[in-house]
Amino acid sequence: MLNQPVPALASDESTPVVVASTPLADVDPGLVMTCCANCGKQMIDRKCKMICECGYFLSCSDYY
């Protein structure tokens, strides 16, 4: 039953949300660092900023 979606409850506990149960060894840390915290899409590296389509961004000072 590994790698099967696991139902979880949303914050209001009435709407089920599917959460993937992926072993931590299979997750690439480089991809996690470049995912948007707002929408989850892959951000684009622009000089000292990571920018997402949704408008969210991180500057180089946010990494430390």
N, C-alpha and C positions, 0 to 999 in steps of 0.2 A: 504494500500500500504506500510505497514511497513515491514522491513526486506527484501525488494526487492533490487536486484542489481541496482545501479545507474550508467549510463554511464558517464564517465568523459574524458576529453581530456588529452592526454599525453603532455609532455613538448614541443614537436614540433607541437602540436595542429592539427595533421593530423591523428594520430592513436588513436582510442577510447580505453579506458581502463575501465574495470568494477571494480567499487569500492563498496564493501558491505556497506550498511547503517544499521549498528548494533547499537542499543541504547547503550550508554555508561554504563548503569547500568548492561548490560549483559556481559561486557568484564571483564575477570579476570585479575587484575593488576599483579598477579604473573606470568601469562603466557606472558604478554607484556614485563615484565622485562627480561625474559629469551629467547626472540626471537632475532635472529641474525639481526643486522641492515644492514648487507650486502645482505643476501639471504632470510631472513624471517623464516628459519627453527628453531626448538627448539635447544638451546645450551645445552651442557653438563657441569655440575658443577664439576670441578676438583680443589680441595683444594681452593686456592684463585683466581682461574680463571674460567671464563665461556668460553668454547671453542666450536666452530662450525665446522662442517665437511668441510666447504668451506675455513677454515683457519683463519677466523675472531675470535678474542678473546677479552675479557675484563678482566683486572686484578681488584683486590679488590679496588685499588686506583681510578679506573675509575667510581665506583659507587657513589663516594662522591663529 
